Amino acid sequence: MLIAQITDIHAAPNNGNLARLHRVMSWIATLGPDLLIVTGDLIDGGWHEGYRAIEVELKRAKCRFLVLPGNSDDKGAMYDCLQGTVPWIANTNNALHFSESIDGFPIVGVDSTLAGEIAGDITPHLNWLAGTLNRFSLPALIFMHHHIVPCGIAPLDKVMCRGAKAFGKSIADSPIPPIAICSGHVHRAMSAVIAGVPAYICGSVCPANPLLLDNQRIPPVTDPAALMIHDLRTGSLVSSHVSV
């Protein structure tokens, strides 16, 4: 199975991010993945009409798509627009998760958003996640919006996903740990490891953030729109960062 992941579109009437998304979707349509996953921050500034415009673009992939909310999204408006397409699991924590076995592979999406905050928190969902992972007989591929490991960019690590230590313990204790954790939020392509599990950060559709490792070294931003391809066709995982 081929999974395309895109993240952080941040579409608004006064920016060119829908055009960037159109180019990304043209590339994805050429590849022809089996599944498309969007890991949050679809719109900016409460532009609810953007969800319809983005839905039109996502359908160009001609495959199923799953969507997680990000901190810049309006979950109510997103749900109203996409509930007929996306099989969310709304739980008692007012979260929009998803959990499915697709072509035999467990795919799990964790809504890490906090109302009114830029940062996220996985702590309220750890029991749900542990129970979900235990229902599968194969390692799951986990998706979320916020990065769960520090990226080294201080302003972004201040608003990363809280609960990383508890999350790491939870997956380390799992009888079948996930095969990888895939997120967004940083607006840069990165990779790390948590509890022995690869943690990938997908580059953004919207313009990238600088690799601001400290205030004395501020390199220019030259990154085009980005996505990831997660290839499970051989039964193992190969994840590719792609620029468009």
N, C-alpha and C positions, 0 to 999 in steps of 0.2 A: 504494500500500500504506500502511495505517495501522498504526503500531507504538506500543503502549502500553509505557511503561517505569515500573517501580516499584522502590524500593530501600529498604534499611534498615528492615525490619519489626521486628527485634529482639524477636520474640515470646518470651514466658516465661509460666509459670503465674501469676505474681504481678503482671502488668501488663495493661493493656487494649489491647495492640497488635493482637491478633487481631480485636478489635471494630473498630479503626480500619481494618485490612485489609479487613474485610467491607464497610465503607462504600465504600472505594476500589474494590473489585471490583464493587460494585453500579453505581457510576458507569461503570466500564469496560464492564460487560456491556451497559449502555444504548447506549454508543457503538458496540460491535461491531467492535473492531480485527481486523486480519488476523493479528497476532502480538503476543505479550506477552513482554517481557524483564524479568527480575528481576536487578538488579545487586548482589546480595550482602547479607550480614548479615541472614539470614532469622530466625535464632534468637539467644537470649542464654543464657548460663549452662549450656551443654551440654544444653539441653532438646531432645533428639533426637526426642521424640514430636511436637514442634512441626512437623517437616517434613511429617508426614502431614496435620496440620490445615491447614497452608499449602497443600499440594497440592490439598486439597479446595476451598479458596478460589480458587486459580488456575484450576481447571477451570471455574469459573463464567463465565469469559470466553468459553468455547466457541470457542477458537482455540488454535493451537499456542503453547507457551510454552518459552522458553529461560532457563536459570538460570546465573548465575556465583556462585562462593563469595565471601564477604567475610571479613574478619579475625575476626569473631565466630562464624563457621560451623565445623562439624566436617566436613571434606571427605569423610571416609570414610563418615560417617552420611548425609550428603547424597547421595553417590553411591549408596549402598545403597538409599535410598528412591526416588530419581528416575531411576535409570539406564534404566528401561524407557520413560521419557518424553523425557528430554533427551539429544540426541546429542552428548555431550561427546567431545572429542578429548584423550585422556590422553597427554601426551608425556613425554619423558625427564626433564623437570624436575619431574615429579609435579604437573603443572598440569592443570586442567580447562578447556580452551578450547572454543569452538565456532566453526565456519566454514561458512557455507552461502550459496548463492544462492537467495533466496526471491522468487518472482515477478520474477526477473531482477535483483533488488537484492542486492549482496554484504553479508552481515551477519556481523560477526566479533566474537567475545567473547574477551577476554584475561584470564586468571586472574592477577591481580597480587598475590596473597596470599603472605605469607612465614610459614612455620611458627612459631608461638609469638610472633609480632609483630603489633602494631597497624598499623604502616606496611606499605607494599607496595613492590614493585620490578618494573619492566617489563624491566629490563636482560637477564635470562636468556632472555627470550622475543622479543627483537628480531629474531633471525635467522628464527625461525618466523613472526613477523608479516610481515616483509618478503617472505618466500617466499609467504606466503598472499595478500598484497595483489597480488603480481605475477601470480597466477593468474587474477585477475579483469580483465575488460575495462572495468568501470565503477568509479567511486569507491565505496569501502566505507564503511559506517556501523560505527564501532568502539565497542564497549561494554567497560567495565571497572568494577571496584568503586572503587578509590582515585582521587582526583582527581590529575591530572597537572600542573596549573598551580596556583600558590599562590592560596588563597582569601582571604587577608588576616586570617584568624583564627589567631593564632599557635599555640595548642595543637594545632590540626588540621593546620597546615602542617608541624609537626614529625613528623607521622605520615602524610604524603601519600605518593604514589607516587614512589619514587626512579627515577633514570634519565631525568628529563625532558629534559635536554639531548641525550642520545643518541637519545631517542625523537623529539624535534623534528627532529634532523638526518636520521633515518631516513625520516620521512614527507616531509621537504622533498626528499630525494633520490629518492623513489619516482616512477616514471614516471606513476603515477596516484595522487596523494595521496588520503587518505580525505576524505569529504564532511563528517564531523564525528566528534568523540570525545565519548561520553556516559558519565558516571560517577555515583557517589553519594558515600557516606562522610562528607560534610560535614554532612548533615541540614539543608541549606538549599538553596534554588534559586539558582543563580548561572550566569554565563557568562563566558567569556574566550576567548583565542585562543592557539594554539601553532603556530608555523611557518606562520602564515597560515590555519590550519584552526580552525573554531569548536570550542570545548570547553565542553560543557554539563554542569552538575552538577544532577542531579535532586533535588528536595526529598524528604524522607523520609516514609514511612508513620508511623513512630514520632514522638513529640514532637520538634520542631525544636530545634536549638542556637541560642543568642542570637547576634546579629550583633556579636560581640565584637571590634571593630576595635582597641580598646585598653582598658586597665584603668580609664580614666577615663570611658568612654562604654559603658554596659551597658544597652541598650534592653530593654524587656520582650519576651517571646516570645509572640506572638499567632497564630502560624501554625497552620492546621489541617493535617491529613494532605495529602500532595502526591503528584503523579505528573507524567509528561511524555507528550505525544503527539507522535510524529515522523511527519509527513505527507509521503509520497513520491509521492502520486497523480499529480502533474503532471510527475514526473521530476526535479524539484528538491526541496529539503528545507525544510520549515517546521516548527519545533519549538515547541510550546506548553507552558508551565508551567500546571498545573491544581491548584487547591486543592479539597479535598472536606470 
